[in-house]
Amino acid sequence: MTQRTLGITILALLFLGAVAIPFTGNGYILSLFYTSALFTGLAYGWNIISGYAGYLSFGQITFFGIGAYIVAIGTTRFHAPWYLCALVAGVFCAALAVPMGWLMLRLKGPFFALGMLGLAQSLRISTDLIPWTGGADGIYLPPGSNGVQVYYWTLAVLILAIVLTATIDRNAFGLRLRALREDERAAGTLGVDTTTTKVKAFILSAIIPALLGGGYAWYLTYVEPSSIYSTEIELQTVAMAILGGMGTLWGPFVGGILMSQISQALSTKFPQTHLMIFGALVVALLLALPRGIVPTVVDKLQGKRKPPEPEPAPLAQTEVVT
Amino acid sequence: MHLELVVQLVINGLLLGGVFALAALGLNIIFGVTRIVNLAHGQLIILTALICSTLFQRFNITPLEVLPLAVIAGMGVGTVLERTLLRRLPEHQQTAETTSLLITFGVSYFLIGLSLAIFTGDFRSVGYLTSSWTIGGVDIAKAQFLAFALALFLAAILAVLLRSTPVGRALRAASQNVDGARACGIDIDQMRTLSFTLGIGIAAAAGCLLSMIYAYNPDTGSQFTLIAFSIVVLGGRGSYAGSVLGAALLGLAVSFVGFYGNTHLGSMMPYVVFILVLLFRPQGILGKAVA
């Protein structure tokens, strides 16, 4: 229990510091913190469907993009306050995630991963076909210094995502998700309603990027298909969550903060080659710590107290003989 | 004339399908033997195409002259890739699947960065053989035709290699049944490496041919991974004839929808086909039902 209290205290202090950032009045520092909070939040969103439920998705950017466009259209066409539009985007994406998840989550492994990537790509391409989006020209939002507002919004969404994940991490729903990840058929036999469970996880993983995307549009004051349905944002998010530790409560936090700082430091030091260096780093870390930073560190710490668990029997081998 | 238009669209679609087939064959060979979906496949194709465009612009070396070297270099890259990064995967099949997806995903990220650093994000193409033949009111672009013919030629060589040589038969055996193949004394590790050697070699060839008929920048790589993967899914996993058929069908779909709908709908076809096939006929056209 003391460990938990310590964790909460450290986290509270961190957020107190994060809340104080805009008072420094330094735009550069604000943008650094905004980016970290944004990516960490996205990594948390991704972690629910891909980390806990084990459905690796390369297309959660779809919801981020839809969120951004809803805010852009809402504020320019209907002159609605942006945060209201962002909330609408969250609700809309939650509703959209039901049929989409029901359809797409029948696919497994690489087929789901690439299917989601394809969905994001087709949405990017088809922006021209949707009215009010301005096609490839994009939409200009009312200009202004929106940094501080969006920063607090993003922090709030991040806290929401962490609280949500903390709840899932210890409740029965989270257990069902993990059962699904380990063996979907077995989970089904044990009475887990697999379809409902994974669609619910998918909905949660859609709401968070939608809320963040809404803020992002207001922050950038300009939306355009390729910068909104951005492959780079998607790839970075996935890399951060994986390197931190998929399916863990603190993995996205560690991965998100650490990797977004590294990524930003690289992009200022090596403007030409930073993506390449980041990519090489991702591969190297994947090979060195295949399960991510958090599970590896936790194992190291606990290894001193607990004896290692016995190796599970190789089930796959026995099936083959027949 | 209406008929001429249809013939034109069919020809355009089939010519496009030829290069698509090459992109998909490489992916299919790798997937067949190793069950690894190489997410970096499209990036490798585009990287080759970008190199071709630079060589053409700077030194006036045509993609056809680059092709043999590119295939050899691609085979080298494929071998190294498998030997260094994808050799030791976990035993458990689902974990192995996830790990290999993540590693090839990391490689594709690295390759996007590499291509952007060297070639910037500008769209490029090779202005080689830009004229076309006109036969009975139907235009055949020379570059498209050449790319198509070479793609078919390479696919035929590959077919002979896979069907009639001992190594090719071993590779197909490993693809059909790993344990059976191992029991017959086939070195599975060697076959895994070989599948990458061949697969990436073919990807490099596809990149050279593609450079003549497409405009591309480093970001288009993931599109080609998806196109190649949707063809593999459409034709049937592990079925090489299926890949060629799937590529032709997809080429036709892009060509017709692009004309009668619009170009945006046309370029969406790979994803639409991919999702529809997976949902309604997951084993593909020529594939066998998966247990």
Interface residues (C-beta under 8 A of the other chain):
Chain A: G54 L56 F58 L103 M104 R106 L107 G109 P110 F111 A113 L114 G115 L117 G118 L119 Q121 S122 I125 S126 D128 L129 S226 T231 L235 V238 A239 I242 Q272 T273 H274 L275 M276 I277 F278 G279 A280 V282 V283 L286 L287 P290 P314 A316 V320
Chain B: V37 L39 L85 P90 E91 H92 Q93 Q94 E97 T98 T99 L101 L102 I103 F105 G106 V107 Y109 F110 L111 I112 G113 L114 L116 A117 D179 D219 S222 Q223 T225 L226 F229 S230 V233 N262 H264 L265 S267 M268 P270 Y271 V272 F274 I275 L278 L279
